[in-house]
């Protein structure tokens, strides 16, 4: 594997480690914890849409999907397919 592959794997490990540390150090029902969950699941939704070729991942799409949830994500998806 090349150096870029190792750096990519290191970035993934670092992100997972930070998420684990955040999860273990916060109360499960705090506002920061809930917003982190919403942003994470919005990013997962947008990554899936991006892999299918429907909707790209950018800051605006992430903000709309995180703020509005599933209805916002579906609305963005419909608007991108029109």
C-alpha positions in Angstrom: 0.0 0.0 0.0 1.1 3.5 -0.7 1.6 6.3 1.8 -1.7 7.8 0.9 -3.5 4.7 1.8 -1.9 4.6 5.2 -2.7 8.3 5.8 -6.3 7.6 4.8 -6.5 4.7 7.3 -4.9 6.8 10.0 -7.5 9.6 9.4 -10.3 7.1 9.7 -8.8 5.7 12.9 -8.4 9.2 14.3 -12.0 10.1 13.5 -13.4 6.9 15.1 -11.2 7.5 18.2 -12.5 11.0 18.6 -16.1 9.9 18.2 -15.5 7.2 20.8 -13.9 9.7 23.3 -16.8 12.1 22.7 -19.4 9.4 23.3 -17.8 8.2 26.5 -17.4 11.6 28.0 -20.8 13.0 27.4 -24.2 12.3 28.8 -26.4 10.4 26.3 -29.2 13.0 26.4 -27.2 16.2 26.3 -27.8 18.7 23.4 -24.2 18.2 22.1 -24.6 14.4 22.0 -27.9 14.6 20.1 -26.5 17.1 17.6 -23.5 14.9 17.0 -25.9 12.0 16.4 -27.9 14.1 13.9 -24.8 15.2 12.0 -23.4 11.7 11.9 -26.5 10.2 10.5 -26.9 13.0 8.0 -23.4 12.4 6.8 -24.1 8.7 6.5 -27.3 9.5 4.5 -25.4 11.9 2.2 -22.5 9.5 1.7 -25.0 6.8 0.6 -26.7 9.2 -1.8 -23.3 10.3 -3.1 -22.3 6.7 -3.8 -25.6 6.1 -5.6 -24.9 9.3 -7.7 -28.0 11.2 -6.4 -26.8 13.9 -4.1 -23.4 15.3 -3.2 -21.9 15.8 0.2 -21.3 19.5 1.0 -21.8 21.9 3.9 -25.2 23.1 2.7 -26.6 19.7 2.2 -25.2 18.5 5.5 -26.7 21.5 7.4 -30.1 21.1 5.8 -30.2 17.4 6.4 -29.0 17.7 10.0 -31.4 20.5 10.8 -34.5 19.0 9.1 -33.8 15.3 9.5 -35.3 12.7 7.2 -37.9 15.0 5.6 -35.2 17.5 4.7 -33.0 14.8 3.3 -35.8 13.4 1.2 -36.7 16.9 0.0 -33.1 17.5 -1.1 -33.0 14.2 -2.8 -36.2 14.9 -4.8 -35.0 18.4 -5.7 -31.7 16.9 -7.0 -33.5 14.4 -9.1 -35.8 16.9 -10.7 
